[in-house]
Amino acid sequence: MEAYFGAMDPNNLICQARKWQSGDVTRHTGGDLTAALGQVKAKTFVMPIDEDMLYPIRDCAAERQLIAGSELRVINSIAGHLALFGGDPGYTEQVDQHLAELLAIDA
């Protein structure tokens, strides 16, 4: 990952970290996650990575239940969260397949 992150401007990484830390889908619902996710009306696929230790499947599955009509689509990758950075070509293929299915659904 040194080659990936080492080339980045450190200020960019700080900005990304702050964005990640301050992202809160419940800020308009008084901290109520059920209310926040209950407002989602779009067809949704929740796609955790099976080896992701930051966002475990069990957490994503519980949150998925709060989004009406959503589906859980588990991505298989031994790289876990690091698959997001292009280290696993199979990850991208799976995401592309799921997104193609999602976009093919009539609204």
Backbone bond lengths (Angstrom), bond angles and torsions (degrees), N, CA, C in turn:
res aa  C-N    CA-C-N  psi(-1)  N-CA   C-N-CA  omega(-1)  CA-C   N-CA-C  phi
1 M - - - 1.441 - - 1.537 111.30 -
2 E 1.333 116.38 -12.88 1.454 119.00 179.90 1.524 111.47 -59.86
3 A 1.330 116.53 -40.78 1.463 119.83 179.19 1.530 111.07 -64.04
4 Y 1.317 116.92 -35.62 1.466 121.18 -178.97 1.528 110.57 -71.68
5 F 1.325 116.50 -55.61 1.456 120.33 -175.25 1.524 113.39 -81.79
6 G 1.321 117.51 -30.20 1.457 121.24 -177.64 1.510 114.05 -60.79
7 A 1.302 117.34 -29.16 1.464 121.64 -179.59 1.526 112.93 -80.93
8 M 1.316 117.16 -10.57 1.467 120.86 -176.14 1.526 111.74 -82.55
9 D 1.309 114.79 149.28 1.457 121.59 172.84 1.535 107.24 -65.15
10 P 1.322 118.59 127.67 1.465 120.57 -179.65 1.532 113.20 -56.60
11 N 1.320 117.06 -33.03 1.464 120.00 178.30 1.526 111.32 -66.03
12 N 1.331 116.43 -33.52 1.453 120.70 176.20 1.523 109.95 -64.37
13 L 1.322 116.96 -43.94 1.462 120.85 179.07 1.529 111.19 -63.21
14 I 1.333 116.77 -40.21 1.465 120.30 177.43 1.521 110.08 -62.85
15 C 1.323 116.67 -42.82 1.468 121.33 178.33 1.527 110.97 -61.51
16 Q 1.330 117.24 -43.41 1.461 121.02 178.23 1.527 111.22 -62.29
17 A 1.336 116.53 -42.45 1.461 120.40 179.96 1.529 110.99 -63.83
18 R 1.322 116.97 -42.07 1.470 120.35 178.45 1.529 111.21 -64.25
19 K 1.310 116.13 -41.06 1.473 120.47 178.10 1.519 110.38 -61.26
20 W 1.326 116.03 -43.31 1.461 120.86 -179.73 1.530 110.23 -64.15
21 Q 1.334 116.86 -42.93 1.456 120.60 -177.57 1.523 112.61 -70.27
22 S 1.326 118.17 -30.24 1.461 120.27 -175.60 1.529 113.14 -95.55
23 G 1.312 117.64 -6.21 1.460 120.09 179.09 1.523 110.63 -67.69
24 D 1.319 116.88 120.76 1.456 120.93 -176.84 1.523 109.31 -146.07
25 V 1.320 116.59 106.61 1.464 120.29 -178.68 1.519 112.48 -69.75
26 T 1.338 117.14 -10.72 1.470 119.75 -177.44 1.524 113.73 -97.48
27 R 1.316 117.84 4.71 1.476 118.93 -174.40 1.526 112.84 -64.73
28 H 1.330 117.81 -21.33 1.471 120.24 179.66 1.526 112.06 -101.10
29 T 1.330 115.99 3.74 1.467 119.79 179.77 1.522 110.89 -124.66
30 G 1.319 116.55 23.98 1.457 120.52 177.28 1.519 113.89 62.86
31 G 1.338 116.61 30.07 1.459 120.38 179.11 1.512 114.39 85.65
32 D 1.312 117.93 8.37 1.472 122.61 -176.76 1.532 109.89 -92.39
33 L 1.333 116.35 101.94 1.464 121.15 -178.67 1.521 111.73 -64.90
34 T 1.318 117.70 -39.46 1.467 120.71 178.78 1.522 110.66 -59.40
35 A 1.326 116.75 -44.80 1.466 120.72 178.89 1.521 110.93 -65.75
36 A 1.321 116.86 -42.50 1.472 120.28 -178.00 1.519 111.10 -63.62
37 L 1.316 117.80 -51.15 1.466 120.20 -178.63 1.523 111.61 -72.15
38 G 1.314 117.31 -24.15 1.464 121.36 176.26 1.518 112.63 -67.77
39 Q 1.326 117.16 -17.10 1.463 121.26 178.76 1.526 112.58 -81.88
40 V 1.320 117.64 -11.70 1.470 120.68 -179.01 1.516 108.40 -70.73
41 K 1.318 116.59 123.24 1.474 122.07 -179.13 1.524 112.15 -109.98
42 A 1.326 117.40 -17.42 1.465 121.39 -177.99 1.522 110.35 -73.17
43 K 1.313 115.92 149.81 1.463 120.02 171.65 1.517 106.95 -61.26
44 T 1.314 116.96 129.54 1.459 121.51 -171.48 1.517 111.74 -131.34
45 F 1.317 115.97 133.62 1.460 122.31 168.33 1.524 106.48 -108.35
46 V 1.307 116.99 123.85 1.461 122.43 173.31 1.516 105.35 -94.24
47 M 1.350 116.80 120.87 1.463 120.53 -169.81 1.534 112.32 -123.98
48 P 1.331 116.77 76.31 1.461 118.44 175.68 1.529 110.68 -74.24
49 I 1.332 114.85 160.02 1.461 121.12 176.09 1.521 107.10 -97.79
50 D 1.324 116.85 131.62 1.458 119.95 -172.38 1.522 114.84 -58.22
51 E 1.311 119.13 -29.47 1.468 121.65 -179.74 1.527 113.14 -105.33
52 D 1.337 117.27 16.51 1.465 121.92 -178.63 1.529 109.29 -79.41
53 M 1.330 115.81 117.30 1.456 119.92 -179.42 1.528 112.14 -87.66
54 L 1.340 118.04 -11.95 1.464 120.66 176.61 1.527 111.41 -81.57
55 Y 1.327 115.72 -38.26 1.463 121.63 -178.52 1.525 108.84 -129.25
56 P 1.330 117.82 80.99 1.465 120.91 -177.15 1.529 112.42 -63.70
57 I 1.314 115.25 151.30 1.468 121.15 -179.82 1.523 110.69 -54.18
58 R 1.321 117.53 -42.62 1.475 119.73 -176.75 1.532 111.27 -59.91
59 D 1.335 117.79 -37.72 1.466 120.31 178.16 1.520 110.87 -69.13
60 C 1.322 116.02 -44.29 1.471 120.49 -179.98 1.523 111.01 -65.08
61 A 1.335 117.07 -37.74 1.467 120.92 179.35 1.529 110.73 -65.20
62 A 1.325 116.63 -40.22 1.465 120.20 178.36 1.524 110.88 -64.82
63 E 1.315 117.22 -42.81 1.468 120.91 179.02 1.521 111.17 -69.17
64 R 1.334 117.19 -35.67 1.452 120.86 178.49 1.524 111.09 -59.59
65 Q 1.315 116.54 -34.71 1.470 120.00 179.85 1.526 112.56 -64.73
66 L 1.315 116.78 -17.15 1.464 121.27 179.78 1.528 112.61 -88.46
67 I 1.345 116.67 -4.41 1.467 121.81 179.73 1.529 107.73 -110.79
68 A 1.304 116.38 109.33 1.459 121.31 -176.81 1.528 111.55 -57.13
69 G 1.318 116.62 131.94 1.459 121.91 175.06 1.516 114.30 74.37
70 S 1.306 118.47 7.39 1.468 119.90 -179.30 1.527 110.37 -80.60
71 E 1.326 114.77 163.43 1.462 121.08 178.76 1.523 109.67 -128.21
72 L 1.331 115.51 146.45 1.458 121.46 174.82 1.518 107.76 -94.64
73 R 1.321 116.10 123.05 1.464 122.65 178.72 1.526 107.36 -125.29
74 V 1.321 117.83 100.31 1.460 121.70 -176.54 1.526 110.27 -79.74
75 I 1.321 115.41 130.68 1.461 122.84 176.55 1.532 107.66 -93.58
76 N 1.303 117.14 131.48 1.463 121.48 179.41 1.522 110.20 -94.42
77 S 1.340 115.84 120.90 1.457 120.17 176.31 1.523 110.07 -161.10
78 I 1.302 115.94 122.78 1.454 121.15 176.49 1.527 111.13 -65.18
79 A 1.333 117.45 -19.88 1.462 121.56 -179.61 1.528 112.43 -75.35
80 G 1.319 117.82 -9.80 1.457 120.67 -179.71 1.514 111.65 58.17
81 H 1.317 116.73 -138.22 1.462 122.18 -176.79 1.532 111.83 -60.77
82 L 1.323 116.17 -28.33 1.466 119.65 -179.50 1.528 112.77 -67.76
83 A 1.322 117.84 -14.13 1.466 120.37 175.45 1.520 110.99 -60.42
84 L 1.335 116.40 -26.00 1.462 120.94 179.18 1.518 112.64 -62.89
85 F 1.324 117.37 -18.50 1.456 121.45 -176.14 1.528 112.59 -100.21
86 G 1.309 116.91 18.65 1.453 120.52 173.49 1.515 115.70 86.66
87 G 1.323 118.08 12.26 1.454 120.76 -178.22 1.510 115.10 -82.11
88 D 1.321 117.52 -5.19 1.462 121.22 -176.95 1.528 109.03 -140.15
89 P 1.349 117.36 102.91 1.465 119.60 -178.85 1.532 113.14 -59.98
90 G 1.325 116.78 -29.46 1.467 120.26 178.64 1.514 112.53 -64.62
91 Y 1.327 116.67 -28.86 1.462 121.32 177.42 1.528 110.11 -61.47
92 T 1.316 116.08 -50.87 1.462 121.29 -177.93 1.523 110.95 -60.70
93 E 1.312 116.85 -41.31 1.469 120.45 178.81 1.520 111.14 -60.89
94 Q 1.328 116.78 -42.48 1.463 120.15 179.61 1.524 111.89 -66.46
95 V 1.325 116.14 -43.83 1.461 119.95 178.76 1.523 110.05 -61.73
96 D 1.330 116.75 -45.43 1.466 120.69 178.81 1.526 111.27 -58.46
97 Q 1.327 116.77 -42.11 1.469 120.79 179.88 1.529 110.60 -62.72
98 H 1.336 117.12 -47.43 1.454 120.46 -179.47 1.531 111.68 -65.10
99 L 1.325 116.92 -41.72 1.460 119.56 179.12 1.523 111.79 -65.46
100 A 1.329 117.20 -36.86 1.465 120.31 176.54 1.525 109.93 -61.96
101 E 1.326 116.71 -42.05 1.476 120.23 177.83 1.526 110.89 -65.38
102 L 1.315 117.09 -42.42 1.452 121.21 179.59 1.524 110.79 -62.26
103 L 1.316 116.84 -45.96 1.463 120.67 -178.33 1.530 112.75 -70.48
104 A 1.312 117.41 -19.15 1.461 121.04 179.39 1.527 112.62 -81.70
105 I 1.320 116.90 -10.98 1.465 120.96 -179.30 1.524 109.61 -74.76
106 D 1.333 116.09 131.15 1.464 120.13 176.81 1.518 109.78 -66.75
107 A 1.319 115.14 138.50 1.475 120.17 -177.24 1.494 112.43 -75.48
